[in-house]
Amino acid sequence: MKLSDLISKKVIIPELKAKDKKGVIAELVKVFKAGTKLPVADVTSAILEREKLGSTGIGRGVAVPHAKSKHLAKVVAALGRAKKPIPFDAIDGEPVDLFFLILSPEDASDEYHQALQSVMQVLKKGSILNFLRGAKGIKDMEEILRDAEEPIKV
């Protein structure tokens, strides 16, 4: 599963307006609302419940909030960037400015784990974080994700 297949320009927010954890999650969930009956409040609550098990702030200014929902037919993901980092209870204690949200149907465990793995593989490339932070907008961010998946040619 390629991250660029999950995160299209329609679900990238280059400048989140929210100023706290709950607001960021709700803002990211809302990008999936168009054309669906996704209950934003319920899905946001499910993600916040998941956060109580342990923060999805993985360090280096990145969080990967995720949850399962009965309201989805397939795995979806979104990317948001905060202009000013937001406290997120990350494992390194630092605030977060890059958010990769992953939502999955309740019965799609394999796809859910593949999506999480796709995010983590891209994030292993440290320079990607800097490129995403410096990107001018949606198109650049989408291209950075796509390029990050390509093997390095020697």
Secondary structure in CASP SS format (residue, H / E / C, confidence):
PFRMAT SS
TARGET T0000
AUTHOR 0000-0000-0000
METHOD secondary structure of the structure
MODEL  1
M C 1.00
K C 1.00
L H 1.00
S H 1.00
D H 1.00
L H 1.00
I C 1.00
S C 1.00
K H 1.00
K H 1.00
V H 1.00
I E 1.00
I E 1.00
P E 1.00
E E 1.00
L E 1.00
K C 1.00
A C 1.00
K C 1.00
D C 1.00
K H 1.00
K H 1.00
G H 1.00
V H 1.00
I H 1.00
A H 1.00
E H 1.00
L H 1.00
V H 1.00
K H 1.00
V C 1.00
F C 1.00
K C 1.00
A C 1.00
G C 1.00
T C 1.00
K C 1.00
L C 1.00
P C 1.00
V H 1.00
A H 1.00
D H 1.00
V H 1.00
T H 1.00
S H 1.00
A H 1.00
I H 1.00
L H 1.00
E H 1.00
R H 1.00
E H 1.00
K H 1.00
L H 1.00
G C 1.00
S C 1.00
T C 1.00
G E 1.00
I E 1.00
G E 1.00
R C 1.00
G C 1.00
V E 1.00
A E 1.00
V C 1.00
P C 1.00
H E 1.00
A E 1.00
K E 1.00
S E 1.00
K C 1.00
H C 1.00
L C 1.00
A C 1.00
K C 1.00
V C 1.00
V E 1.00
A E 1.00
A E 1.00
L E 1.00
G E 1.00
R E 1.00
A E 1.00
K E 1.00
K E 1.00
P E 1.00
I E 1.00
P C 1.00
F C 1.00
D C 1.00
A C 1.00
I C 1.00
D C 1.00
G C 1.00
E C 1.00
P C 1.00
V E 1.00
D E 1.00
L E 1.00
F E 1.00
F E 1.00
L E 1.00
I E 1.00
L E 1.00
S E 1.00
P E 1.00
E C 1.00
D C 1.00
A C 1.00
S H 1.00
D H 1.00
E H 1.00
Y H 1.00
H H 1.00
Q H 1.00
A H 1.00
L H 1.00
Q H 1.00
S H 1.00
V H 1.00
M H 1.00
Q H 1.00
V H 1.00
L H 1.00
K C 1.00
K C 1.00
G H 1.00
S H 1.00
I H 1.00
L H 1.00
N H 1.00
F H 1.00
L H 1.00
R H 1.00
G H 1.00
A C 1.00
K C 1.00
G C 1.00
I H 1.00
K H 1.00
D H 1.00
M H 1.00
E H 1.00
E H 1.00
I H 1.00
L H 1.00
R H 1.00
D H 1.00
A H 1.00
E H 1.00
E C 1.00
P C 1.00
I C 1.00
K C 1.00
V C 1.00
END
